[in-house]
Amino acid sequence: MSCGKQIANSSCHQRICDMYCGTCQNIFRGSLFITERVSESGDIIYLRDHHHKMRDLRQSALEGCSICDRLWHLIGRRCPDTSMTLNLETCGLRLSERRSGIPVALSFEYRLSNGEKVEEHFRLWPTCEILPEVLSEMQSRLHENRTDSAATLDLVSTWLKVCTTSHPDCNVDTAGIKMPTRLLELGVPHHNHLRLSVITPTSNKHPYMTLSHCWGAAKFLKLTADTFQQLLDGIHLNILPQSFQDAVMITQTLGVRYLWIDSLCILQDSLEDWRQEASTMGDVYKGALCNIAASGSDDSNGGCFHMRNPRLMEPSILATEFSDSPNGEYHIRLEDFLEAGLHNDQTIFTRGWIVQERALPPRVVHFGRNQVFWECKTADLCETYPSGFKVARKGWGEWFGFSDLFSSLKTWDMGSSQSTQNDPEARVRDLYGAWAQLVGVYSRCNLTKADDKLVAISGLAKEIHKALGKKDTYLAGLWRQHILYQLLWYHGLDGYATDTRMSSRPNSYRAPSWSWASLDGKIDIDFPAPSPSIAFDFHVTLMDVHVEQVTNDSFAQVTAGYIRLCGPLLTLIIKRTTASISSRSRAYDALLNGQHTKGRVYPDMDVGDANVPFLHFMPFYNSSNMANSQCVGLLLQPTGVSKGQFRRCGRLSIFGKAVKDAGGPLWANVKNHDWLEYESFDGNGVYTISVI
């Protein structure tokens, strides 16, 4: 027998069986060792069967099967046609490497009609491995069909009390943080009213909440010159959109008197006021007691509270009935529980502003479509796991708690980090690494106003600047001390080989082309950690860099900028490699001296099938270890305005044989085309250029 407990009580067995359809139950019945397959990662997967028709999957999801419900969310939003046949490539169990016959994961892989590959992975926990008090709490908690139930709001109140009284890392000193310029005072001048309160430097500090929400296309009352006096006098809550009304109710339930909402606390018809308030947005969120996120609504009328199926909130527990393997009781949950439960189909996480609205407050409570989540620097909690998910002992891999990519960045402000307290250099490296990750998350979001690209992340940039001891200079989204690394950002990809989505640049100027902020699209920034096994040899020198902003705030909207570099400069041609591309970075090949380099070309934007004219390549560095060598640099196009002035158009990485075959610098034997241009040349292979 496994360490999982047998289910002795028949009523308990029936309750557990009701959580799954018969098809899902059959995954855990009969012979386990029938057919196996080796996965791409080298794991052995023992294959099982599952639904092959969309309508069957949807019906099981509607009837409350927790596994089918998640799979339907994964596939149904991509292929809503329920008459389709599912192309199920893999449904299988992965067993523990340490304990024979014990399943630890259930994986599904589908191939959609457009060629896209999607997958979902569930983690199996023997119930005896879960702390008894956690398991008891999971099983005993009753969930209601709305997220505004008294039990749910009491739980949020408990989370807040525990965090404010017993989480040292979450209770930072706010003495140096200024109060917002304006706040909404609740319950005045009458019950069910609020009024705008102007905060002065001499005002007493008050605890306040903030609200994150999607504006959407909804029309609602905003703070303008015309409505300023009306809001000062006070308004009835019923003229506000539902998300605002719900945020007021949550704030008052938690015993807080003040609330900050962007559209009611920033003048929406004053560019001057917006710029001033945007420059202090970081302090607004960092100084809040807690941020309320209307995570389940697409616009301000959607509200914070939602109807839900309470059965899907219950912990998924089943008993295996294998004929040739030990049996036991297991708890099943998604590997990426927070990512799936919190982000799934929720528009708010596509907003660019949400990144700093989620990172800067000491705590955030998300009112999602199906349940409420709590985030702070100490814990990730939800209604299903109100005290967190904890196991009794290690030995099952790193599967503790739940998180998404963003959760790992909540402790980016590393002043209290135990791992780096005694290593200042490591702390600084981690801060730059955190910035690279934050840009990656942020660039995958959207902005209603393209001009907000740098402004909407400026609060985070300021906090990174403070954490660096203000010893570095912020330059349109990059940091001067490591700018040669950061200039090599590239348009990244999510998903699989079929992901060929391109990026674009806005019609109006927003940032110099060398800044990632000039591009709308997914950005990745390599920030390699120092390693004795990898040697970096830089060939480029930074001569000058200059950025201009709309105000004297170096984190504000940018109006102009340039950078001057010295280093080797080559002319080259890039060509599309094939009509059927398996990866966008390999969709083009770079030709030096007419020879294919087989390098990875990352164009900032799609260049189509035509050759890019007058293309230049500036190699930034060579890196090498025992196995690989590579040369990485920027692809540049002349502006045609002045000689030696360029715009960035991509990144090129050349690997292995092409680098080694050069017998020295890659460019030593390259014969440049007659379109080579530059500001100056020292006669020894070093060119000076500028990039705008």
CORCOR-V608378 format. One record per run of one state. SS is the DSSP state (A for helix, B for strand, O for the rest). FROM is the first residue (numbers start at 0). TO is the last residue. If there is no record, write none. Layout:
ss-><SS SS>
from-><FROM FROM>
to-><TO TO>
//
This chain:
ss-><O A O A O B O B O B O B A O A O B O B O B O B A B O A O B O A O A O B O B O B O A O B A O A O B O A O A O A O B O B O A O B O B O B O A O A B O A O B O B O B O B O A O A O A O B O A O A O B O B A O B O B O A O B O B O B O B O B O B O B O A O B O B O B O B O B O B O A O B O B O>
from-><0 9 17 21 26 28 30 35 38 43 47 52 53 62 65 76 84 85 87 95 102 111 116 126 129 130 131 140 145 146 149 166 167 170 181 186 192 198 207 212 227 233 234 236 239 241 253 257 260 261 265 270 278 280 286 289 293 306 307 309 313 315 319 320 322 328 334 336 343 346 350 351 353 359 362 367 371 376 379 382 390 391 406 409 413 416 423 443 445 446 449 452 454 467 473 475 477 479 486 489 491 503 504 515 518 519 520 522 524 534 538 540 549 557 567 569 571 572 576 583 586 587 592 594 596 599 603 614 624 628 638 644 655 656 660 679 681 686 691>
to-><8 16 20 25 27 29 34 37 42 46 51 52 61 64 75 83 84 86 94 101 110 115 125 128 129 130 139 144 145 148 165 166 169 180 185 191 197 206 211 226 232 233 235 238 240 252 256 259 260 264 269 277 279 285 288 292 305 306 308 312 314 318 319 321 327 333 335 342 345 349 350 352 358 361 366 370 375 378 381 389 390 405 408 412 415 422 442 444 445 448 451 453 466 472 474 476 478 485 488 490 502 503 514 517 518 519 521 523 533 537 539 548 556 566 568 570 571 575 582 585 586 591 593 595 598 602 613 623 627 637 643 654 655 659 678 680 685 690 691>
//
